[in-house]
Amino acid sequence: MGILEVKNVGKRFGGLQALNEVNLSVAENSVHAIIGPNGAGKSTLLNCFVGKLIPDSGSVSFDGQSVLGRKPFEINQMGISRVFQTPEIFADLTVMENMMIPCLAKRDGSFELNPIAALAGQRDIIEMAEHTLEDMGLADKRDMHAASMSRGDKRRLEIAMCLSQSPRLLLLDEPTAGMARADTNNTIDLLKRIKEERDITIAIIEHDMHVVFSLAERITVLAQGTPLVEDTPDNIKGHPKVREAYLGETQDAA
């Protein structure tokens, strides 16, 4: 049994069957990629992971607890953090102030609007944030406004904000989208190090196959909301169902 379990999940939007009988098990301390053509249902499935969408059928559980219908702050408290396709940071705050935001989240999901002032005197939290920034290679940017950062550094900051909550499961929605190849490779190296050093489980949606095959230990392929195959990266690469979904090649094609 995995730390994240998806059982017989179905989701329809009007006449569109976005997910159809999806079953998925993500092993603890692994990197599990979910791939598929545009419109395959990847983001819909990810939204079910964090309770943002409630399936019409089936169940989603994390460490034996259902995530369905839970509020975002409850999901965070369970040990799940999410990195969005477009970096979700506070552009008008400094890098250090952004790092304080997760530390100030209250049980109702609200937070203090002046994070540095709110944490005055709480040196342990500030030191933890500073250590995380250093670990992410952002220590020299602590006083920079987030709006002026590169996309790669914004992504690093968002990941750092997630890690400050000590998650057990990190969900990544196309984390390298729009990045230059150098930033993509740096992000791959960063995620590998996070996985090794923090005993964290990572589930990733990604279109860049270089990223997927560099990181994933297990891959689930979706097409039109239906799982085609789940296997190791080596077995996925030449799988006939995957070639058909991505390239339009039938299994009998040469």
N, C-alpha and C positions, 0 to 999 in steps of 0.2 A: 504493500500500500504506500502510495506517494504522499508527500507533504501537501500537495495540491491534487485534488481528485475531482474530475468532471465526469458525470455519469448521465448518459442519455439526454443531453441538453438539446433542446429545440427552441428556436426563436423565429417568429414570423413578424414582418412589418407589412401589413396590408396583404397584398398578393405575393409578396416576396418571402420565400423561405430562406432566411439568412443563415440559420444553423439547423442541421438536421441530424438528430441522434448522434451528437458528438460525445465521444468517450476519450478521456485523456488522463494520464497519470504522470505527474512530475516528481521524480525522485528527489529526496532531500540532498542538498549539497551538490546538485548537478546543474548543468546549463542545458535547458530544453528550448529549442527553437520551434516556432510555428510559422510556416511559410505557405505561400500559395499565390496565385494570380490576383490582380485587383478584383475586389468584389467577392473574394473567397469566404469572407466571414471572420477574418483574423481580428480586426478591431472590435467587432461585435462580441467575439469570444472573450477578448481581454476585458471589455467592459463588464462582462458577466463575472470575471474573476474578482473584481473589486466591488461588486454589488451595485454598480451604476445602472446596469440593466438586469431585470429579473427575467429569466427564461420562461417560456410558456410551458415547458416541461423539463424534467430532469433536475439535477442538483449540482451545486458547486461547493466544495468544502475545503477548508485550509486547516491542517492539523486536527482533523476530525470535527471542526465546527463549521456550520453553514455560513457563507458570506452573503447570502441573498438578502436583500432589503436593508443591509447595514449602511449607516452613514459613513462618509469618508474618514472622519476622525476615529470611528470604531474600527474600520479596516486598518488604519495605521496602528491602533493599539493592539490589534491582533498580531502584528508583525509583518504587514505587507506595505511596501512602498512602491510607487509607480513613477516612472520617468516618461513624460509625454513626448510625442513626435516633435512638437514645437516646444522648446524649453520653457517651463513654467516657473519663471523667476520674477522678482519684483524689480523692474528696470530702474525705478527711481531711488532704490536703496543701494548702499554699498555692498560689496561682496560679503563683508563681515556681518552686516545687518541682515542680509539674506540668510546667512548661516544661523542667526539667532531665532528666525521665525519658527522652525520646527520645535525648538526648545521651549517656546512660549505657548504652544497650542494648548488650549484648555479642553476640558471634557466635553464642552458643547461645540467644539470646533472653531471657536473664535480665537483671536490672538491679540497681543499687545501691539499697537501701531508704532511704538517707539522702542524697538527691541533692545538697543544698547542701554538706554536709560532703565528699562525694566529689569535688566540683568546686572545693574551696577551692584558690585559687592559679591556677586555669585561667580567667583573666580574659577571654580571648577568647571562650570559650563563653558565659560569663555575659553579656558585652556583646551577643553575638548574640541571646541569649534576651530581654534587655531591649529591644533594638531591635525584635524581632518583636512583643513585647507592645505597644510604643508604636505600631507600625504597625497593630496590630489594635484600638487604642483601649482597651487594658487596662492601661496603665502605672500608673495610679493604683490598680489593684487587685492589684498584685504580691504584697502581704502578706496578702491576704484568703484565707480558707479557701474552697476551691472549692464546698463544700456550700452556702454562703450566697449564691452568685451567682444571677442570673436565668437563665432558660433561654437567652435570647439571648446572654448573656455566656458561658455554659458552651459554647455552640456556637462562639463566637469563640475561646475558649481551645482547644477541640479542634482547630479549624482551624489555630490558631497552633502547636500541638504537631506537627501534620502538616507544616507548612511548615518547621519547624526541621530536618526531615530532608531538605530540598531535593528534594522529589519532582518527577518529570517528569509523573506522572499522579496526579491527585487524584480519588478516587471518593467520591461523596456520596450517602448513602442517606437520602432525604427530610430534607434538612438544615433545613427550616423547619417540620417537623411540630410542632404544639402551640404555635407562636409566635403572638403578637399581630401584627397587620398591620404595625405600626411596626417591630417586630423583623424581620419578613419582608423588608420593603423595605430595611432596613439590611443584611441578609445578602445580598440581591441586589446592592446597591452594593459591598459588600465583595468578593464573588466576581468581579464585573466588574473591579475594581481589581487583584485578585490575578492574574487572567488577563492583563491588559494589562502589568503590571509584572514578572511573573515568567516569562513565556514557558512557561506550564504548560498541560497538557491536562487538561480536566475532563470526567468522565462522571458524569451525575447521574440518579438515580431520584427522581421527584417526582410527587405527586398534584395539587399546586397549579399549575394551568395559567398563572396569573399569573407564577409563578416560571419555569416552563418557557419561556414565550414571551418573557420578559424576558431570558433568558440564552442559550438554545440557538441554535446555528447549524445544527444537524442534529438530527432527531428520529427515533427508531425506535419504532414502536408495536407492542406485543405483545398478543396475545389468546389465552388458553389455551395458552401456551407457544410459539405460532407467530408469527413476524413478519408483520404485516399490510402494513406500508408503511414506507419510510424516505424522508424528504424534508426540505425546508426548512420552518421554522415557517409561513410564509405558505401553502405548499401543503398542509400538514397540517391546518390549521384547518377547511377545508370538505371534506376528503377523504371520499367516501362510505363507505369501509371503516372510517374512524375514527368517523364518526357512528353507524354500525351497531354497532361494538364498545362505544361509550360510552352511546349513547342508545337502542339497539335499533331504530334506523331502518334499513329496507332501502334499497338503492340506488335503488329505484323510488319511494321515498316522496317526497311533495311537500316 
